[in-house]
């Protein structure tokens, strides 16, 4: 399984709704609203990097209120 952290910037006041919507998406392990330069941090996993990419582009980025995402795949050294 490939893991990634997805850092999300939302429109003002949209973080709680974005967090709730993303939490219901299959492949999302956890989503939390945070403070700082990003508004939501998501832990997601999928069988391949391509599957994770599809999860981000086809599902997460389509959630209303998202302004920008940054996907950080986990590297096991």
C-alpha positions as CSV (number, residue, x, y, z in Angstrom):
1,X,0.0,0.0,0.0
2,X,1.3,3.5,-0.9
3,X,0.7,6.2,1.7
4,X,0.6,10.0,1.2
5,X,-0.2,13.1,3.1
6,X,-2.2,15.7,1.2
7,X,-2.0,19.3,2.4
8,X,-5.0,21.4,1.4
9,X,-5.7,25.1,1.2
10,X,-9.3,26.0,1.3
11,X,-11.4,29.1,0.7
12,X,-12.0,31.1,3.9
13,X,-14.3,29.4,6.3
14,X,-14.5,26.1,4.3
15,X,-12.1,23.9,6.2
16,X,-14.7,22.2,8.4
17,X,-16.9,21.3,5.4
18,X,-14.0,20.2,3.3
19,X,-12.7,18.0,6.1
20,X,-16.1,16.4,6.6
21,X,-16.5,15.7,2.8
22,X,-13.0,14.3,2.3
23,X,-13.4,12.0,5.4
24,X,-16.1,10.1,3.5
25,X,-14.0,9.4,0.4
26,X,-12.7,5.8,0.1
27,X,-8.9,5.7,0.4
28,X,-8.8,8.5,2.9
29,X,-7.6,7.2,6.2
30,X,-7.9,10.4,8.2
31,X,-8.6,14.1,7.5
32,X,-8.1,16.9,10.1
33,X,-8.5,20.7,10.0
34,X,-5.3,22.4,11.1
35,X,-3.9,25.9,11.4
36,X,-1.0,27.4,9.5
37,X,-0.4,27.7,5.8
38,X,-2.6,24.7,5.1
39,X,-6.2,24.3,6.3
40,X,-6.7,20.5,6.1
41,X,-4.2,17.6,6.2
42,X,-5.3,14.2,4.9
43,X,-3.6,10.8,5.2
44,X,-4.6,8.6,2.3
45,X,-3.5,5.3,0.9
46,X,-3.9,3.3,-2.3
47,X,-2.4,0.2,-4.0
48,X,-0.2,2.3,-6.4
49,X,1.0,5.8,-6.9
50,X,-1.3,6.1,-9.9
51,X,-4.3,5.1,-7.7
52,X,-3.3,7.8,-5.2
53,X,-3.1,10.4,-8.1
54,X,-6.5,9.4,-9.3
55,X,-7.9,9.8,-5.7
56,X,-6.5,13.3,-5.5
57,X,-7.5,14.5,-8.9
58,X,-10.8,12.8,-9.5
59,X,-12.2,12.9,-5.9
60,X,-10.4,15.2,-3.4
61,X,-9.8,18.2,-5.7
62,X,-13.4,18.1,-6.8
63,X,-14.6,18.9,-3.2
64,X,-16.1,22.4,-3.2
65,X,-14.1,24.9,-1.3
66,X,-10.6,23.5,-2.1
67,X,-8.2,26.1,-3.5
68,X,-5.0,24.1,-3.8
69,X,-3.5,20.7,-2.8
70,X,0.0,19.4,-2.3
71,X,0.5,15.6,-2.2
72,X,3.5,14.2,-0.3
73,X,4.0,10.5,-0.8
74,X,5.5,8.6,2.2
75,X,9.0,7.2,1.5
76,X,10.2,4.2,3.5
77,X,14.0,4.4,3.8
